[in-house]
C-alpha cells in the first residue's frame, strides 16, 4: 500500500540516507550523454529534493532505487502544479486550521474543489465520503487532509483500474498503435514527439504517421520531432494529402520493420466539424482492417488550462473517437489542475500521461499518488 505522506511523520531513514548515497547512485545511473537542452542535472539537496525522495519512499522505493529522472520529474510536477496549489492548498490549510473538521469547513472545501475545476461529480463523491467519516468520528485536521488525499487518489484511480491497465505502455511482440486526437492548440504534435522520446528511452522502437494534413506546418513540425528523437516519420507533404492513406503506408512500414509503437498525429478538430470527425472514423477503419491484432489506443490530448471546457471536449470526443484515455498537457501554466479529477469522474476516462513543461522529458506516465501529493503539499 502506498503511504499517504504526512509531513509530521517524515521517514527518518530517508532523511538520513538521502544525501551522499543517493547522490552517488544517481550519478552512476545517469552517466550516459544527453543532448544539451535535455541534460538532467543534480540540484541542491533542498526541501523539494527531500520531498521528492519522501514521495518515492512512500511508494515502497528504497534509496538505491531512486534515479535522477524520478527526482527531476517530481520536482517539475510539484513546480508545475504551483498555480493550482496556490489557489487551493493555501486556502485549504487556512480553512482546516488545527481544529477538528466541522460541516462548515467541508462546505468551504466544496467551493475550493469546484474552483480548482475538479468537477461536480468528483466533488460530490469526495464530500460525501468526508461527511460520512465526520458523522462517525471526530476528525482532526491532519487526519482530514490524509483522508482527503486518499479520496482524491481513489477518484483518479477508478477509471485506471476499470480499464485493467495500470500503466499504459506498448506491448512487446506485436504492433501498438496510439492515435492522438484533440482540438487545435492543445499541444498534440508536441506531445506526440515527447511520447516518441519516452518510447525510445524505455527500449521500444517507434514510428510516427504525420496524418495531420490540414495544418500547413504540422508535417514539418512532426519531422523536426522525428529528427530530435531519432524516430522515422511517414508523411506526404503534397497539398490535400489523404490522412487515411498516410496511416495505411505507416502501418505497412511498421509491420515490415517490426516496429513496437506507431504514433498517429491527427488534425486538430472541433467536435462540431462533422467532416473532420468522419476523417477520424476513416482512419480508425483503416487501422482495424490492416492491423486487426494491434493494440489500439485513442488518446485525447487536453490543455489543462482549459478546465471545464476541456472536460466538455472529452465528453464530446468520447462518443465519436472511441477514446481510451487522456493526456493532460500544460499543467505548468494552469491553475486548473483539478480538471484531472473531472476527467476521471465525469468522462470516466483514465489519465494516462501528464505534461508539466516544454522540454522533451516533461511528459511522464500518470501516477495518481504522485499527482495528489504534488497538488496538496504545503512545502
The 8 nearest C-alpha neighbors of each residue, nearest first, counted from 0:
[[1, 2, 58, 59, 57, 3, 368, 149],
 [2, 0, 58, 57, 3, 59, 368, 4],
 [1, 3, 57, 4, 0, 58, 59, 5],
 [4, 2, 1, 145, 5, 57, 149, 148],
 [5, 3, 2, 6, 57, 54, 372, 145],
 [4, 6, 7, 8, 3, 9, 145, 141],
 [5, 7, 8, 9, 4, 376, 377, 378],
 [8, 6, 5, 9, 4, 141, 10, 11],
 [7, 9, 6, 5, 10, 4, 11, 3],
 [10, 8, 6, 7, 11, 5, 53, 4],
 [9, 11, 13, 12, 8, 14, 53, 56],
 [12, 10, 14, 13, 9, 15, 8, 16],
 [11, 13, 15, 14, 10, 16, 17, 9],
 [14, 12, 16, 11, 15, 10, 17, 53],
 [13, 15, 11, 12, 17, 16, 10, 49],
 [16, 14, 12, 13, 17, 11, 18, 10],
 [17, 15, 13, 18, 14, 12, 20, 21],
 [16, 18, 21, 14, 13, 15, 20, 19],
 [17, 19, 21, 16, 20, 22, 15, 44],
 [18, 20, 22, 21, 23, 17, 16, 24],
 [21, 19, 23, 22, 18, 24, 16, 17],
 [20, 22, 24, 17, 19, 23, 18, 25],
 [21, 23, 19, 25, 20, 24, 18, 26],
 [22, 24, 26, 20, 25, 21, 19, 27],
 [25, 23, 21, 27, 22, 26, 20, 28],
 [26, 24, 28, 66, 67, 22, 27, 23],
 [25, 27, 23, 29, 24, 28, 30, 22],
 [26, 28, 24, 25, 29, 30, 23, 22],
 [29, 27, 25, 26, 30, 24, 66, 67],
 [28, 30, 26, 27, 31, 25, 67, 66],
 [29, 31, 27, 28, 26, 32, 25, 33],
 [30, 32, 29, 33, 28, 27, 26, 38],
 [33, 31, 30, 34, 38, 29, 35, 39],
 [34, 32, 38, 35, 37, 31, 39, 36],
 [33, 35, 37, 36, 38, 32, 227, 39],
 [34, 36, 38, 37, 33, 32, 39, 40],
 [35, 37, 34, 38, 358, 33, 359, 39],
 [38, 36, 34, 35, 33, 39, 359, 358],
 [39, 37, 35, 33, 36, 34, 40, 32],
 [40, 38, 37, 41, 67, 68, 71, 33],
 [41, 39, 42, 38, 67, 71, 26, 68],
 [40, 42, 39, 43, 67, 22, 71, 26],
 [43, 41, 40, 44, 48, 45, 71, 39],
 [42, 44, 45, 41, 48, 46, 47, 40],
 [45, 43, 48, 42, 49, 46, 18, 47],
 [44, 46, 48, 43, 47, 49, 42, 50],
 [45, 47, 49, 48, 50, 44, 378, 51],
 [48, 46, 50, 49, 45, 51, 74, 378],
 [47, 49, 51, 45, 46, 50, 44, 52],
 [48, 50, 52, 46, 51, 47, 53, 45],
 [49, 51, 47, 53, 52, 48, 46, 54],
 [52, 50, 48, 54, 49, 53, 73, 70],
 [53, 51, 49, 55, 50, 54, 56, 48],
 [52, 54, 56, 50, 55, 51, 57, 49],
 [55, 53, 57, 51, 56, 52, 50, 58],
 [54, 56, 52, 58, 53, 57, 60, 51],
 [57, 55, 60, 53, 59, 58, 54, 61],
 [58, 56, 2, 54, 59, 55, 1, 53],
 [59, 57, 1, 56, 55, 60, 2, 54],
 [60, 58, 56, 57, 61, 55, 1, 0],
 [61, 59, 56, 55, 58, 64, 62, 65],
 [62, 60, 64, 63, 56, 59, 65, 55],
 [61, 63, 64, 65, 21, 60, 17, 13],
 [62, 64, 61, 65, 24, 21, 20, 60],
 [65, 63, 61, 62, 60, 66, 24, 21],
 [66, 64, 62, 63, 69, 61, 67, 25],
 [67, 65, 25, 68, 69, 70, 64, 28],
 [66, 68, 70, 25, 69, 71, 65, 41],
 [67, 69, 71, 66, 70, 72, 39, 29],
 [70, 68, 66, 72, 67, 71, 73, 65],
 [71, 69, 67, 73, 72, 68, 51, 74],
 [70, 72, 68, 74, 69, 73, 67, 75],
 [73, 71, 75, 69, 74, 70, 76, 68],
 [72, 74, 76, 70, 75, 71, 51, 77],
 [73, 75, 77, 71, 72, 76, 78, 47],
 [76, 74, 78, 72, 73, 77, 79, 71],
 [75, 77, 79, 73, 78, 74, 355, 72],
 [78, 76, 373, 74, 80, 75, 79, 73],
 [77, 79, 75, 81, 76, 80, 74, 331],
 [331, 80, 78, 76, 355, 77, 81, 330],
 [81, 79, 77, 83, 78, 82, 84, 374],
 [80, 82, 84, 78, 79, 83, 85, 77],
 [83, 81, 334, 85, 84, 80, 333, 86],
 [84, 82, 334, 80, 86, 81, 85, 335],
 [83, 85, 81, 87, 88, 82, 86, 374],
 [86, 84, 82, 87, 83, 89, 81, 88],
 [85, 87, 84, 83, 88, 89, 82, 90],
 [86, 88, 84, 85, 90, 89, 91, 111],
 [89, 87, 91, 84, 90, 375, 92, 85],
 [88, 90, 92, 91, 87, 85, 93, 86],
 [91, 89, 93, 88, 87, 92, 94, 86],
 [90, 92, 88, 94, 93, 89, 87, 95],
 [93, 91, 95, 94, 89, 90, 96, 88],
 [92, 94, 90, 96, 91, 95, 89, 88],
 [93, 95, 91, 92, 96, 104, 90, 107],
 [96, 94, 92, 93, 140, 91, 97, 104],
 [95, 97, 93, 94, 98, 92, 140, 99],
 [98, 96, 140, 95, 99, 139, 141, 92],
 [97, 99, 96, 140, 139, 100, 95, 101],
 [100, 98, 139, 140, 138, 101, 137, 97],
 [99, 101, 138, 140, 139, 104, 98, 95],
 [100, 102, 104, 103, 99, 105, 133, 138],
 [103, 101, 105, 104, 106, 100, 130, 133],
 [104, 102, 106, 101, 105, 107, 100, 108],
 [105, 103, 107, 101, 106, 102, 94, 108],
 [106, 104, 108, 102, 107, 103, 109, 101],
 [105, 107, 103, 109, 104, 108, 102, 110],
 [108, 106, 104, 110, 105, 109, 111, 103],
 [109, 107, 105, 111, 110, 106, 104, 112],
 [108, 110, 106, 112, 107, 111, 105, 113],
 [109, 111, 107, 113, 108, 112, 114, 106],
 [112, 110, 108, 114, 109, 113, 87, 115],
 [113, 111, 115, 109, 114, 117, 110, 108],
 [112, 114, 116, 110, 115, 117, 111, 118],
 [113, 115, 111, 116, 112, 110, 117, 335],
 [114, 116, 337, 335, 112, 113, 117, 111],
 [117, 115, 338, 337, 113, 118, 114, 335],
 [116, 118, 337, 341, 338, 340, 113, 112],
 [119, 117, 341, 116, 120, 121, 113, 122],
 [118, 120, 122, 121, 123, 113, 117, 341],
 [119, 121, 123, 122, 118, 344, 124, 345],
 [122, 120, 124, 123, 344, 119, 118, 125],
 [121, 123, 119, 125, 124, 120, 126, 118],
 [124, 122, 126, 120, 121, 125, 127, 119],
 [123, 125, 121, 127, 122, 126, 120, 128],
 [126, 124, 122, 128, 127, 123, 150, 121],
 [125, 127, 129, 123, 128, 124, 130, 122],
 [128, 126, 130, 124, 129, 125, 123, 131],
 [129, 127, 131, 125, 126, 130, 132, 124],
 [128, 130, 126, 132, 131, 127, 133, 125],
 [129, 131, 133, 127, 132, 128, 126, 134],
 [132, 130, 134, 128, 133, 129, 127, 135],
 [131, 133, 129, 135, 130, 134, 128, 136],
 [132, 134, 130, 135, 131, 136, 129, 138],
 [135, 133, 131, 132, 136, 130, 137, 129],
 [136, 134, 132, 133, 131, 137, 130, 138],
 [137, 135, 133, 134, 138, 132, 131, 139],
 [136, 138, 133, 139, 99, 135, 100, 134],
 [139, 137, 99, 100, 143, 136, 133, 142],
 [138, 140, 99, 142, 141, 143, 100, 98],
 [139, 141, 143, 99, 142, 95, 97, 98],
 [142, 140, 144, 143, 139, 145, 97, 5],
 [143, 141, 145, 139, 144, 140, 146, 138],
 [142, 144, 140, 146, 141, 145, 138, 147],
 [143, 145, 147, 141, 142, 146, 148, 140],
 [144, 146, 142, 148, 147, 143, 141, 149],
 [145, 147, 149, 143, 148, 144, 142, 150],
 [146, 148, 144, 150, 149, 145, 143, 151],
 [149, 147, 151, 145, 146, 150, 152, 144],
 [148, 150, 146, 152, 147, 151, 153, 145],
 [149, 151, 153, 147, 152, 148, 125, 146],
 [152, 150, 154, 148, 153, 149, 147, 155],
 [151, 153, 155, 149, 150, 154, 367, 156],
 [152, 154, 150, 156, 151, 155, 157, 149],
 [155, 153, 151, 152, 156, 157, 150, 344],
 [156, 154, 152, 153, 343, 157, 340, 367],
 [155, 157, 153, 159, 154, 158, 152, 160],
 [156, 158, 160, 159, 154, 155, 161, 153],
 [159, 157, 161, 349, 160, 348, 347, 156],
 [160, 158, 349, 156, 162, 157, 161, 165],
 [159, 161, 157, 163, 162, 158, 156, 165],
 [160, 162, 158, 163, 159, 157, 164, 156],
 [163, 161, 159, 160, 164, 158, 349, 165],
 [162, 164, 160, 161, 165, 159, 158, 166],
 [165, 163, 162, 166, 167, 159, 160, 161],
 [166, 164, 159, 160, 163, 167, 162, 156],
 [167, 165, 164, 168, 364, 351, 365, 159],
 [168, 166, 164, 351, 165, 169, 364, 352],
 [167, 169, 166, 170, 198, 364, 175, 164],
 [170, 168, 175, 260, 171, 259, 167, 203],
 [171, 169, 168, 173, 172, 175, 259, 174],
 [170, 172, 173, 169, 259, 174, 203, 175],
 [171, 173, 170, 174, 259, 257, 258, 169],
 [174, 172, 171, 259, 175, 170, 293, 294],
 [173, 175, 293, 259, 260, 258, 176, 294],
 [174, 176, 294, 260, 293, 169, 259, 295],
 [177, 175, 261, 295, 260, 262, 294, 296],
 [176, 178, 296, 262, 295, 297, 263, 261],
 [179, 177, 263, 297, 298, 262, 296, 180],
 [178, 180, 298, 264, 299, 263, 297, 265],
 [181, 179, 299, 265, 298, 300, 178, 267],
 [182, 180, 300, 299, 267, 268, 183, 301],
 [181, 183, 267, 268, 269, 185, 184, 180],
 [184, 182, 267, 185, 268, 181, 187, 186],
 [183, 185, 186, 182, 187, 267, 302, 181],
 [186, 184, 302, 187, 183, 301, 182, 300],
 [187, 185, 189, 184, 188, 190, 328, 302],
 [186, 188, 190, 189, 185, 300, 191, 179],
 [189, 187, 191, 190, 186, 192, 264, 221],
 [188, 190, 192, 186, 191, 187, 193, 224],
 [191, 189, 193, 187, 188, 192, 186, 194],
 [190, 192, 188, 194, 189, 193, 187, 195],
 [193, 191, 195, 189, 224, 190, 194, 188],
 [192, 194, 196, 190, 195, 359, 191, 197],
 [195, 193, 197, 191, 196, 192, 190, 198],
 [196, 194, 192, 198, 193, 197, 199, 191],
 [195, 197, 193, 199, 194, 198, 228, 200],
 [198, 196, 194, 200, 195, 199, 201, 193],
 [199, 197, 201, 195, 203, 196, 200, 194],
 [198, 200, 196, 203, 202, 201, 197, 204],
 [199, 201, 197, 202, 198, 196, 203, 195],
 [202, 200, 198, 199, 203, 197, 196, 204],
 [201, 203, 199, 200, 198, 204, 197, 205],
 [204, 202, 198, 199, 201, 259, 205, 260],
 [203, 205, 259, 258, 199, 260, 202, 198],
 [204, 206, 260, 261, 258, 259, 230, 203],
 [205, 207, 261, 231, 230, 232, 262, 260],
 [208, 206, 232, 262, 261, 263, 233, 209],
 [207, 209, 263, 233, 210, 249, 232, 246],
 [210, 208, 234, 264, 211, 218, 233, 207],
 [209, 211, 242, 265, 264, 208, 212, 245],
 [212, 210, 266, 265, 213, 209, 264, 217],
 [211, 213, 214, 210, 240, 242, 239, 266],
 [214, 212, 211, 266, 215, 239, 217, 267],
 [213, 215, 217, 212, 216, 211, 266, 218],
 [214, 216, 217, 213, 212, 218, 219, 211],
 [215, 217, 219, 214, 218, 220, 221, 212],
 [218, 216, 220, 214, 219, 215, 221, 211],
 [219, 217, 221, 220, 209, 216, 222, 234],
 [218, 220, 222, 221, 216, 217, 223, 215],
 [219, 221, 217, 223, 218, 222, 216, 224],
 [222, 220, 224, 218, 223, 219, 225, 217],
 [223, 221, 225, 219, 224, 220, 226, 218],
 [224, 222, 226, 220, 225, 221, 227, 219],
 [223, 225, 227, 221, 192, 222, 226, 228],
 [226, 224, 230, 222, 228, 223, 227, 229],
 [227, 225, 229, 223, 224, 228, 222, 230],
 [226, 228, 224, 225, 229, 223, 230, 192],
 [227, 229, 225, 230, 196, 226, 224, 195],
 [228, 230, 226, 225, 227, 231, 224, 199],
 [231, 229, 225, 228, 206, 205, 232, 226],
 [232, 230, 206, 225, 207, 233, 229, 205],
 [231, 233, 207, 208, 206, 225, 234, 222],
 [232, 234, 208, 249, 209, 207, 231, 245],
 [235, 233, 209, 232, 245, 208, 236, 218],
 [234, 236, 237, 240, 245, 233, 209, 218],
 [237, 235, 234, 238, 218, 240, 212, 219],
 [236, 238, 235, 240, 239, 212, 234, 241],
 [237, 239, 240, 236, 212, 235, 215, 213],
 [240, 238, 241, 237, 212, 213, 236, 242],
 [241, 239, 238, 237, 212, 242, 235, 236],
 [240, 242, 244, 243, 239, 245, 212, 210],
 [243, 241, 210, 245, 244, 240, 212, 246],
 [242, 244, 282, 246, 245, 241, 247, 281],
 [243, 245, 247, 246, 241, 242, 248, 240],
 [246, 244, 248, 242, 247, 243, 210, 249],
 [245, 247, 249, 243, 244, 248, 208, 250],
 [248, 246, 244, 245, 250, 249, 243, 251],
 [249, 247, 245, 251, 246, 250, 252, 244],
 [248, 250, 246, 252, 251, 247, 233, 208],
 [251, 249, 253, 247, 252, 248, 246, 254],
 [252, 250, 248, 254, 249, 253, 255, 247],
 [251, 253, 249, 255, 250, 254, 256, 248],
 [254, 252, 258, 250, 256, 251, 255, 257],
 [253, 255, 257, 251, 252, 256, 250, 258],
 [254, 256, 252, 253, 257, 251, 258, 250],
 [255, 257, 253, 258, 254, 252, 251, 259],
 [258, 256, 254, 255, 253, 259, 174, 173],
 [257, 259, 253, 204, 256, 260, 205, 254],
 [260, 258, 174, 204, 175, 203, 205, 171],
 [261, 259, 205, 175, 258, 176, 174, 169],
 [260, 262, 176, 206, 207, 205, 175, 177],
 [263, 261, 207, 177, 176, 178, 208, 206],
 [262, 264, 178, 208, 207, 177, 179, 265],
 [265, 263, 210, 209, 179, 211, 208, 178],
 [266, 264, 211, 210, 180, 179, 263, 267],
 [265, 267, 211, 268, 213, 212, 264, 210],
 [268, 266, 183, 182, 181, 265, 180, 269],
 [269, 267, 182, 266, 181, 275, 270, 183],
 [268, 270, 271, 272, 182, 267, 181, 275],
 [269, 271, 272, 315, 268, 316, 276, 273],
 [270, 272, 269, 273, 276, 268, 275, 315],
 [273, 271, 269, 270, 275, 274, 276, 268],
 [272, 274, 276, 275, 271, 277, 270, 269],
 [275, 273, 277, 276, 272, 278, 279, 271],
 [274, 276, 278, 277, 273, 272, 268, 279],
 [275, 277, 273, 279, 278, 274, 272, 280],
 [276, 278, 280, 274, 279, 275, 273, 281],
 [279, 277, 275, 281, 276, 280, 274, 282],
 [278, 280, 276, 282, 277, 281, 283, 275],
 [281, 279, 283, 277, 278, 282, 284, 276],
 [282, 280, 278, 284, 283, 279, 277, 285],
 [283, 281, 243, 285, 279, 284, 280, 278],
 [282, 284, 280, 286, 281, 285, 287, 279],
 [285, 283, 281, 287, 286, 282, 288, 280],
 [286, 284, 288, 282, 283, 287, 289, 281],
 [285, 287, 283, 289, 284, 290, 288, 282],
 [288, 286, 291, 284, 290, 285, 289, 283],
 [287, 289, 285, 286, 290, 291, 284, 283],
 [290, 288, 286, 287, 285, 291, 250, 247],
 [289, 291, 293, 286, 292, 287, 288, 250],
 [290, 292, 287, 293, 288, 289, 286, 294],
 [293, 291, 290, 294, 174, 173, 287, 289],
 [294, 292, 174, 290, 175, 291, 295, 173],
 [293, 295, 175, 176, 174, 292, 296, 173],
 [296, 294, 176, 177, 293, 175, 297, 178],
 [297, 295, 177, 323, 298, 178, 176, 294],
 [296, 298, 322, 178, 323, 177, 179, 321],
 [299, 297, 324, 179, 325, 322, 178, 323],
 [298, 300, 325, 180, 181, 179, 326, 301],
 [299, 301, 326, 181, 325, 187, 327, 180],
 [302, 300, 327, 185, 309, 303, 328, 326],
 [301, 303, 185, 328, 304, 305, 329, 327],
 [304, 302, 305, 330, 306, 328, 329, 327],
 [303, 305, 333, 306, 302, 335, 334, 329],
 [306, 304, 309, 303, 308, 302, 307, 335],
 [307, 305, 309, 304, 308, 338, 335, 303],
 [306, 308, 310, 309, 311, 305, 116, 338],
 [309, 307, 311, 310, 305, 306, 312, 313],
 [310, 308, 312, 305, 307, 306, 311, 301],
 [309, 311, 307, 313, 312, 308, 342, 314],
 [310, 312, 308, 314, 313, 309, 315, 307],
 [313, 311, 309, 315, 310, 314, 316, 308],
 [314, 312, 310, 316, 311, 315, 317, 309],
 [313, 315, 311, 317, 312, 316, 346, 310],
 [316, 314, 312, 313, 317, 318, 311, 270],
 [317, 315, 313, 318, 319, 320, 314, 312],
 [316, 318, 322, 314, 315, 320, 321, 319],
 [319, 317, 316, 320, 315, 321, 314, 322],
 [318, 320, 316, 317, 321, 276, 315, 280],
 [319, 321, 322, 316, 317, 318, 280, 279],
 [322, 320, 317, 319, 318, 323, 297, 316],
 [321, 323, 297, 317, 320, 324, 298, 299],
 [322, 324, 297, 296, 298, 321, 348, 325],
 [325, 323, 298, 349, 348, 322, 350, 351],
 [324, 326, 299, 350, 298, 351, 300, 349],
 [325, 327, 300, 352, 353, 351, 350, 299],
 [328, 326, 353, 301, 303, 302, 300, 354],
 [327, 329, 354, 302, 330, 353, 303, 301],
 [330, 328, 331, 355, 332, 303, 302, 354],
 [329, 331, 355, 333, 332, 79, 328, 303],
 [79, 330, 332, 355, 329, 333, 356, 80],
 [333, 331, 330, 329, 304, 334, 79, 82],
 [334, 332, 304, 330, 335, 331, 303, 82],
 [333, 335, 83, 82, 336, 304, 115, 332],
 [336, 334, 115, 337, 333, 116, 83, 306],
 [335, 337, 338, 83, 334, 303, 339, 330],
 [336, 338, 117, 115, 116, 339, 335, 340],
 [337, 339, 341, 117, 116, 336, 340, 306],
 [340, 338, 342, 337, 341, 336, 343, 117],
 [339, 341, 117, 343, 338, 342, 337, 155],
 [342, 340, 118, 338, 117, 344, 343, 339],
 [343, 341, 346, 339, 340, 345, 344, 310],
 [342, 344, 347, 348, 340, 341, 155, 349],
 [343, 345, 347, 341, 121, 342, 346, 340],
 [346, 344, 347, 341, 342, 343, 120, 118],
 [345, 347, 342, 348, 314, 343, 344, 313],
 [348, 346, 343, 344, 345, 158, 342, 349],
 [347, 349, 343, 324, 346, 158, 342, 350],
 [350, 348, 159, 158, 324, 343, 351, 325],
 [349, 351, 325, 324, 326, 352, 365, 348],
 [350, 352, 365, 326, 325, 364, 349, 324],
 [353, 351, 364, 365, 326, 363, 350, 327],
 [352, 354, 327, 362, 326, 363, 365, 328],
 [353, 355, 362, 328, 361, 329, 356, 327],
 [354, 356, 331, 330, 79, 361, 329, 76],
 [357, 355, 361, 331, 358, 354, 329, 79],
 [356, 358, 361, 359, 355, 354, 329, 360],
 [359, 357, 361, 360, 356, 37, 36, 362],
 [358, 360, 193, 361, 37, 357, 362, 196],
 [361, 359, 358, 362, 193, 37, 363, 197],
 [360, 362, 356, 358, 354, 355, 359, 357],
 [363, 361, 354, 360, 353, 193, 355, 352],
 [362, 364, 352, 353, 365, 361, 354, 360],
 [365, 363, 352, 351, 366, 353, 362, 166],
 [364, 366, 352, 351, 353, 363, 367, 350],
 [365, 367, 369, 368, 370, 364, 351, 352],
 [368, 366, 370, 369, 152, 155, 371, 365],
 [367, 369, 371, 370, 366, 152, 372, 1],
 [368, 370, 372, 366, 371, 367, 373, 54],
 [369, 371, 367, 373, 368, 372, 374, 366],
 [372, 370, 374, 373, 368, 369, 375, 367],
 [371, 373, 369, 375, 374, 370, 376, 368],
 [374, 372, 77, 370, 371, 376, 375, 369],
 [375, 373, 371, 372, 84, 376, 80, 370],
 [376, 374, 372, 373, 88, 371, 377, 84],
 [377, 375, 378, 373, 372, 374, 88, 84],
 [376, 378, 375, 88, 89, 92, 84, 374],
 [377, 376, 46, 47, 50, 6, 375, 373]]
